Every structure is written in C-alpha cells, then in structure tokens.
C-alpha cells in the first residue's frame, strides 16, 4: 500500500466521480480506477459502490475515509518536520563582514543591538561576523571568503549590492592654495596634495583611498590626532587640504579657507555603506532577510549627509 493510493481514494470520495477526481489529480480515469481496485483487493473489501452517476462510499469505505485522511495528514506532518530538520541541518552560516567603524551608534552607523535582536528572532540563521579594513572586506566578498559584506566605495561588477546610504564630499582649501581659485576640482587634482584627516575618520579615509585608487594613484593622507577643528589649522597654513561633508561646513573659517565642489563628472557622491554579495546560487532567503535588516535601518536616514 502506498500513500499515493490513499490520496487517490480520498479525492475520489470527495468528488464521488472518478472522471472529476482524475482531472484534478492530472491522471487518467483508467489509472485512478486501477489504483482504487488495487487498494480494494489489498484491503479485501469494497470501498465504493459504482453506478452510471458515479461512485458512493460503502459503510466500510466511510470508515476507511476517516482512517485514510488521518494517515495522509500524518505523512504530511512527517514530511514537513523532515523538511524543517533538513533546512536547519543544511543551512550554512552566513559569513558577513563590516568595514571597521560601521557597527556602532550614530547616523551613519549600524547598532550592534539590532544584529543581536535579529539573531534572537531568527535562531536558525547562524551569523559569523567579522570586522576588517574596508578594502579587505570588499576583497573577501569578491573571493567568496565572505557571503556578504558592508564596505565603502565602488562595488565590483561581479557583485550585487544595495546602497545603504550616500554622502557628498567637498574640498576645503586655503585661499592661497591654487585649488581655491578653481571653479571645481577633480580627483586627479589631489595627486600632489596632502590630505589631512582626523584619526577618528577611518570611514572617510577608506572612502578617499578607494576612490583615488580607482583614478590611478595613492593619495597622500595624513591622519592627525586632533579634532576636526584643530586639523583645519594645517589647511589654513596651506600645508594640506581636507574633505568634508555638508554637516561640517559651519566649522570652516571662511576668511582663511574656501570650499570647492567637485566637477559633476567627478562628483564625490559615493556609497559609504553598500551591502554586497557575489551573484551566486548559494544566496538564500536568509541572506535577503539580513539584507532587509540593514536596508530598513538606513531608509530612515537622509539620502545625502
């Protein structure tokens, strides 16, 4: 006896017509009739009374209808339980990496508490979390050492990605600096410039390095152990330039320096936080659940900072 025979029997008893039952089962009426006859022979009693109008359950058939329903439901529960176990057993942990400074508190950061809450809500999704230098995270995503990664700058063509947030940078230069007299600047103009950054701005440094390398040169970046306001002193003395977002423009002394925008074709609007993954068949619905966690968080932020 096969579970398929019981399913056929139940469908025939539901429709009381072999032709209608066969159509719903996508089999021939002859195959359905043969299956029921075989089942009746094995049980050694009749399940149906047949006439020109269709079929009707015998008294024994009515009893077997209940038993068959219980048996089929039990097998269905068993299959579902097996699928859950298989899913849990076969599910690979998600290896996700973040550039240093991404996990934290602040408008451009992601709170670690949200990851903890996600893990509690999805106990079957195992997360293996790593933090590393920005370019290292991007390289590990490309080489598939990580399943997913959050990094700054250009996303490789081999990856799929979702932009989490964007930032626009402007250049601050002393009024005596040749770039201050330009209507706009390009990244190539920074080849011979010393770029001052506060040592706290590791995210911005990673972003600048990444963009400049895409333009074919390594920038000269000088991190200083001082606040942004103090580091501007190097700019005022025409020893360096710096890059800022719009939130810091009010800190610039306009008598000593000026702000120069990037030319449109070189406009410094980049993704300081993109979540990316390689276009691979191993990506599952669990990866998209994790992606949605970050997307929903950053959708509450402004598009440009």
C-alpha positions in Angstrom: 0.0 0.0 0.0 1.3 3.5 -0.9 0.3 6.8 0.4 -0.5 7.8 -3.2 -3.3 5.2 -3.3 -4.9 6.7 -0.2 -4.7 10.2 -1.7 -6.4 8.9 -4.8 -9.1 7.2 -2.7 -9.7 10.4 -0.8 -10.0 12.5 -3.9 -12.5 10.0 -5.5 -14.6 10.0 -2.3 -14.6 13.8 -2.3 -15.8 14.2 -5.8 -18.0 11.0 -5.9 -17.0 10.9 -9.6 -13.9 9.2 -11.0 -13.6 11.5 -14.0 -13.7 14.7 -11.9 -11.2 13.3 -9.4 -8.8 12.1 -12.2 -8.9 15.6 -13.8 -7.9 17.2 -10.5 -5.2 14.6 -9.9 -3.8 15.1 -13.5 -4.1 11.3 -14.2 -6.3 9.3 -16.5 -9.6 7.9 -15.2 -8.3 4.4 -16.0 -5.2 4.9 -13.8 -7.4 6.2 -10.9 -9.8 3.2 -11.2 -6.9 0.8 -11.4 -5.4 2.3 -8.2 -8.7 2.0 -6.3 -9.3 -1.6 -7.4 -5.8 -2.5 -6.3 -6.4 -0.9 -2.9 -9.7 -2.8 -2.5 -8.0 -6.1 -3.3 -5.3 -5.4 -0.7 -8.0 -4.5 1.9 -10.2 -7.4 0.9 -13.4 -5.3 0.9 -15.1 -2.7 -1.4 -14.7 1.0 -0.8 -17.2 2.2 -3.4 -20.5 1.3 -4.9 -20.3 2.1 -8.6 -23.2 3.1 -10.9 -23.7 5.3 -14.0 -23.9 8.5 -12.0 -20.6 8.0 -10.2 -19.3 6.3 -7.0 -20.6 6.2 -3.4 -18.8 5.1 -0.3 -19.7 1.8 1.2 -20.1 1.6 5.0 -16.6 0.2 5.2 -15.5 2.9 2.8 -16.8 5.7 5.1 -14.7 4.2 7.9 -11.6 4.0 5.7 -12.2 7.5 4.5 -11.5 8.8 8.1 -8.6 6.5 8.5 -7.1 7.5 5.2 -7.4 11.1 6.0 -5.6 10.6 9.3 -2.8 8.6 7.6 -2.3 11.2 4.8 -2.3 14.1 7.3 0.2 12.2 9.4 2.5 11.6 6.5 2.2 15.3 5.5 3.2 16.4 9.1 6.1 13.9 8.9 7.3 15.4 5.6 7.1 18.9 6.9 9.0 18.0 10.1 11.7 16.4 7.9 11.9 19.5 5.7 12.4 21.7 8.8 15.1 19.4 10.1 16.8 19.3 6.7 16.6 23.0 6.4 18.1 23.5 9.8 20.8 20.9 9.3 21.8 22.0 5.8 21.6 25.8 6.4 25.1 27.2 6.1 26.0 30.0 8.5 26.1 33.5 6.8 29.6 34.9 6.9 29.2 38.7 6.9 32.0 41.3 7.2 31.9 45.0 8.0 34.4 47.7 7.5 35.9 49.0 10.7 33.6 51.6 12.4 30.4 50.5 10.7 29.0 48.8 13.8 28.3 51.4 16.5 26.0 54.3 17.2 25.3 57.3 15.1 23.5 58.3 11.9 26.0 56.6 9.6 26.5 53.5 11.7 24.5 50.4 12.5 23.8 49.4 16.1 25.1 46.0 17.2 22.0 45.6 19.3 19.9 45.3 16.1 22.1 42.3 15.0 21.6 40.7 18.4 17.8 41.2 18.1 17.8 39.8 14.6 19.7 36.7 15.8 17.2 36.2 18.6 14.3 36.5 16.1 15.9 34.1 13.7 17.6 31.4 15.8 18.1 29.1 12.8 20.2 31.7 11.0 23.8 31.5 12.2 25.8 34.7 11.7 29.6 34.7 11.6 30.6 38.3 11.9 33.9 39.9 11.1 35.3 43.4 11.1 38.3 44.4 8.9 39.8 47.1 6.8 37.4 48.4 4.1 39.3 47.1 1.1 39.9 43.8 2.8 36.1 43.3 3.3 35.5 44.1 -0.4 38.2 41.7 -1.5 36.8 38.9 0.7 33.4 39.3 -0.7 34.8 39.1 -4.3 36.8 36.0 -3.4 33.8 34.4 -1.6 35.6 34.3 1.7 32.5 36.2 2.9 28.9 35.6 1.8 28.1 39.3 2.3 30.0 42.5 3.1 29.3 46.1 4.0 32.1 48.4 2.7 32.8 51.9 1.3 33.3 52.9 -2.3 32.8 51.3 -5.6 31.1 47.9 -5.7 32.8 45.4 -8.0 30.9 44.4 -11.2 30.8 40.8 -10.1 28.7 41.7 -7.0 25.1 42.5 -6.4 24.5 45.3 -3.9 22.1 47.6 -2.2 23.1 51.2 -1.4 22.5 51.8 2.3 23.4 55.5 2.5 25.2 58.2 0.4 27.4 61.1 1.3 28.6 64.1 -0.8 32.1 65.4 -0.1 33.5 68.9 -0.8 37.1 70.1 -0.7 38.4 72.6 1.8 41.5 74.5 0.8 43.3 77.6 2.0 42.6 80.7 0.0 46.3 80.7 -1.1 46.0 77.2 -2.4 45.8 77.0 -6.2 42.8 74.8 -6.0 40.9 77.6 -4.1 40.9 79.5 -7.3 39.3 76.7 -9.3 35.6 76.7 -10.0 35.6 73.0 -9.4 38.1 70.2 -8.8 38.5 66.6 -9.9 40.1 63.7 -8.1 43.2 63.9 -10.3 43.8 67.4 -8.7 44.5 65.7 -5.4 47.6 63.8 -6.7 50.0 66.4 -5.5 48.0 67.4 -2.4 48.5 66.3 1.2 45.1 65.4 2.6 44.5 66.0 6.3 42.0 63.9 8.2 41.2 63.4 11.8 42.4 60.0 13.1 38.8 59.3 14.1 37.6 59.5 10.4 38.7 56.0 9.4 35.5 55.5 7.4 36.2 58.7 5.4 39.9 57.7 4.9 38.9 54.3 3.5 36.5 56.0 1.1 39.0 58.5 -0.2 41.7 55.9 -0.6 39.3 53.7 -2.5 38.2 56.4 -4.9 41.7 57.8 -5.6 43.0 54.3 -6.4 40.2 53.9 -8.9 41.6 57.1 -10.5 45.1 55.5 -10.7 47.0 57.0 -7.7 47.5 56.5 -4.0 46.5 59.6 -2.1 48.8 61.2 0.5 46.7 61.1 3.6 47.9 62.4 6.9 45.8 61.4 9.9 46.2 63.8 12.8 45.5 63.0 16.5 43.3 66.1 16.9 39.7 67.2 16.4 38.5 68.3 13.0 38.6 72.0 14.1 42.2 71.7 15.1 43.2 69.8 12.0 41.8 72.7 9.9 44.8 74.7 11.1 47.0 72.7 8.6 44.7 73.6 5.8 44.8 77.4 6.8 48.5 77.3 6.6 48.3 75.9 3.1 50.1 72.7 4.1 47.2 70.5 3.1 43.6 70.2 2.0 40.8 68.2 3.6 37.4 66.8 2.5 34.2 67.3 4.4 30.5 66.6 4.3 27.9 69.3 4.5 27.5 68.8 8.2 30.9 70.3 8.9 30.8 73.3 6.7 29.9 75.6 9.6 33.3 74.8 11.3 35.3 76.3 8.4 36.8 79.8 8.8 35.7 81.4 5.6 38.3 84.2 5.9 41.1 81.6 5.8 39.7 78.9 3.5 37.1 78.2 0.9 35.0 75.2 -0.1 35.4 73.9 -3.6 32.9 71.4 -5.1 33.9 68.5 -7.3 33.1 68.8 -11.0 29.9 67.0 -12.0 31.7 64.2 -13.8 33.9 63.6 -10.7 31.3 64.5 -8.2 32.2 63.0 -4.8 28.9 61.3 -4.3 29.7 57.7 -3.3 28.3 55.0 -1.2 30.0 55.0 2.1 27.9 51.9 3.0 26.8 49.3 0.5 25.9 45.8 1.4 27.1 43.5 -1.4 27.3 39.8 -2.2 28.5 37.8 -5.2 25.9 36.8 -7.7 25.9 33.1 -6.6 23.3 30.4 -6.4 24.2 29.8 -2.7 22.4 33.0 -1.8 19.3 32.1 0.1 16.2 33.8 1.5 18.1 34.1 4.8 20.6 36.4 3.1 17.8 38.6 1.9 16.2 38.7 5.4 19.6 40.0 6.7 19.9 42.5 3.9 16.4 43.9 4.7 17.5 44.5 8.2 20.2 47.0 7.1 18.1 48.4 4.3 15.2 49.3 6.6 17.5 50.8 9.1 19.2 53.2 6.6 16.0 54.0 4.8 15.1 56.1 7.8 18.2 58.2 7.1 18.5 61.0 4.6 19.9 60.1 1.2 22.7 62.6 1.5 24.5 63.6 4.6 
